[in-house]
Amino acid sequence: MGAATVGRQPGVIVGVASLVLTPGVTPEQARAVVTAAVDAGAAAIDTARAYAAVDDDAAGERLAATARERAPGIPIVTKAGHFRVGTSAWDNDGSADRLRRDALRSREVLGAPPNLLLLHRSDRVDDLAESVRALAELRDEGVIEAIGLSNASIEQLEMARGITRIDAVQDRLAFGLDPLDEYRYCVAAGIPFLAYAPFGGPKAPPLATRLPRLATLSIAREVSVHRLALAAMLDAMPGCSPVIGPSRVESALDSLAAATLAVDDELRQAFADDLRSRGVDL
Ligand SMILES: NC(=O)c1ccc[n+]([C@@H]2O[C@H](COP(=O)([O-])OP(=O)(O)OC[C@H]3O[C@@H](n4cnc5c(N)ncnc54)[C@H](OP(=O)(O)O)[C@@H]3O)[C@@H](O)[C@H]2O)c1
């Protein structure tokens, strides 16, 4: 699979942030989740320079490299310009020098160019135009295959697209917590949208309380509300690939099964009604 295809054919992408950053997740557990995700057909693996241990800048990308060993064609998404500087401290630097250093290091750890490299904190760099030009140069040189922005507003995307082609966007889109504005913008522009933390992350209120109609269906159908929500999202939101962060093999497999779950009108309606009751119109 080629790089520019990341997100072109929507599917469930598995992120490794919690596998690296959550205390108590062992390296063996992390590798087991990644292996299971690859074998179960994850559409891509999402990592970042920032998913690092204090003494190991490459922890997240090394996990992604194990995915590549298992399935050489699996697309790898990584992110630059945001990095760990201490036990609970991260910093940002979107300068051309920093992005080049990050991209070269990502390529080294992954053993081949990342299929997609995103500017991790588009909302926190000093000079977004410089960052975007630097990413475009790295793409031209073949250090990375495709480029994109993460945590970007519509205004920032407009500006970046005035400089170069943006191959993908990754913003948070948590069910019932986030509006769809950036997603809609990307669909209209033909840019694949990677919706991170669809469940709202590990600290969000329980999904069933945010999506009560889906929760009712989940009980009746004996299918998890997480799987129903992902399936309904893939059905209702063309061009959108959810980026999930399971820390257990069971939850990874449960969520990835959304890709093959048949979506009927009852599920479609329940999902739309749940989002509408939280102020989000599909
Ligand atoms: N670009 C950015 O700035 C940015 C920021 C944040 C995240 N991300 C990316 O997005 C990924 C996901 O983020 P996230 O982990 O915060 O959000 P998330 O996937 O919305 O939430 C993770 C939580 O969902 C639970 N979960 C997943 N599938 C489940 C299932 N089938 N049943 C029950 N619980 C389930 C997990 O439980 P278990 O832990 O028990 O499996 C975990 O508590 C990250 O790994 C990273 O790749 C990107």
PDBQT file of the ligand as one rigid body, heavy atoms in Angstrom, charges set to zero:
ROOT
HETATM    1  N1  LIG A 301      -2.666  13.943  17.177  1.00  0.00    +0.000 N 
HETATM    2  C1  LIG A 301      -2.774  14.074  18.476  1.00  0.00    +0.000 C 
HETATM    3  O1  LIG A 301      -2.458  15.129  19.057  1.00  0.00    +0.000 OA
HETATM    4  C2  LIG A 301      -3.304  12.941  19.276  1.00  0.00    +0.000 A 
HETATM    5  C3  LIG A 301      -3.728  13.136  20.611  1.00  0.00    +0.000 A 
HETATM    6  C4  LIG A 301      -4.250  12.056  21.311  1.00  0.00    +0.000 A 
HETATM    7  C5  LIG A 301      -4.351  10.804  20.699  1.00  0.00    +0.000 A 
HETATM    8  N2  LIG A 301      -3.916  10.630  19.411  1.00  0.00    +0.000 N 
HETATM    9  C6  LIG A 301      -3.969   9.301  18.758  1.00  0.00    +0.000 C 
HETATM   10  O2  LIG A 301      -5.239   8.733  18.954  1.00  0.00    +0.000 OA
HETATM   11  C7  LIG A 301      -5.108   7.454  19.592  1.00  0.00    +0.000 C 
HETATM   12  C8  LIG A 301      -6.325   7.204  20.456  1.00  0.00    +0.000 C 
HETATM   13  O3  LIG A 301      -6.383   8.132  21.494  1.00  0.00    +0.000 OA
HETATM   14  P1  LIG A 301      -6.942   7.772  22.945  1.00  0.00    +0.000 P 
HETATM   15  O4  LIG A 301      -6.392   6.471  23.361  1.00  0.00    +0.000 OA
HETATM   16  O5  LIG A 301      -6.761   8.952  23.787  1.00  0.00    +0.000 OA
HETATM   17  O6  LIG A 301      -8.508   7.685  22.678  1.00  0.00    +0.000 OA
HETATM   18  P2  LIG A 301      -9.642   6.576  22.517  1.00  0.00    +0.000 P 
HETATM   19  O7  LIG A 301      -9.273   5.481  21.608  1.00  0.00    +0.000 OA
HETATM   20  O8  LIG A 301     -10.847   7.390  22.181  1.00  0.00    +0.000 OA
HETATM   21  O9  LIG A 301      -9.844   6.034  24.000  1.00  0.00    +0.000 OA
HETATM   22  C9  LIG A 301      -9.071   5.029  24.533  1.00  0.00    +0.000 C 
HETATM   23  C10 LIG A 301      -9.932   4.338  25.563  1.00  0.00    +0.000 C 
HETATM   24  O10 LIG A 301     -10.949   3.617  24.886  1.00  0.00    +0.000 OA
HETATM   25  C11 LIG A 301     -11.009   2.332  25.429  1.00  0.00    +0.000 C 
HETATM   26  N3  LIG A 301     -11.489   1.391  24.408  1.00  0.00    +0.000 N 
HETATM   27  C12 LIG A 301     -11.058   1.260  23.128  1.00  0.00    +0.000 A 
HETATM   28  N4  LIG A 301     -11.764   0.286  22.498  1.00  0.00    +0.000 NA
HETATM   29  C13 LIG A 301     -12.633  -0.211  23.412  1.00  0.00    +0.000 A 
HETATM   30  C14 LIG A 301     -13.612  -1.232  23.387  1.00  0.00    +0.000 A 
HETATM   31  N5  LIG A 301     -13.867  -1.914  22.271  1.00  0.00    +0.000 N 
HETATM   32  N6  LIG A 301     -14.310  -1.471  24.528  1.00  0.00    +0.000 NA
HETATM   33  C15 LIG A 301     -14.061  -0.772  25.655  1.00  0.00    +0.000 A 
HETATM   34  N7  LIG A 301     -13.151   0.219  25.746  1.00  0.00    +0.000 NA
HETATM   35  C16 LIG A 301     -12.444   0.487  24.636  1.00  0.00    +0.000 A 
HETATM   36  C17 LIG A 301      -9.606   2.005  25.864  1.00  0.00    +0.000 C 
HETATM   37  O11 LIG A 301      -9.666   0.994  26.816  1.00  0.00    +0.000 OA
HETATM   38  P3  LIG A 301      -8.457   0.001  27.130  1.00  0.00    +0.000 P 
HETATM   39  O12 LIG A 301      -7.294   0.899  27.489  1.00  0.00    +0.000 OA
HETATM   40  O13 LIG A 301      -8.953  -0.802  28.260  1.00  0.00    +0.000 OA
HETATM   41  O14 LIG A 301      -8.143  -0.763  25.901  1.00  0.00    +0.000 OA
HETATM   42  C18 LIG A 301      -9.146   3.359  26.395  1.00  0.00    +0.000 C 
HETATM   43  O15 LIG A 301      -9.549   3.538  27.743  1.00  0.00    +0.000 OA
HETATM   44  C19 LIG A 301      -3.767   7.541  20.330  1.00  0.00    +0.000 C 
HETATM   45  O16 LIG A 301      -3.186   6.270  20.572  1.00  0.00    +0.000 OA
HETATM   46  C20 LIG A 301      -2.941   8.333  19.356  1.00  0.00    +0.000 C 
HETATM   47  O17 LIG A 301      -2.439   7.481  18.347  1.00  0.00    +0.000 OA
HETATM   48  C21 LIG A 301      -3.412  11.674  18.696  1.00  0.00    +0.000 A 
ENDROOT
TORSDOF 0
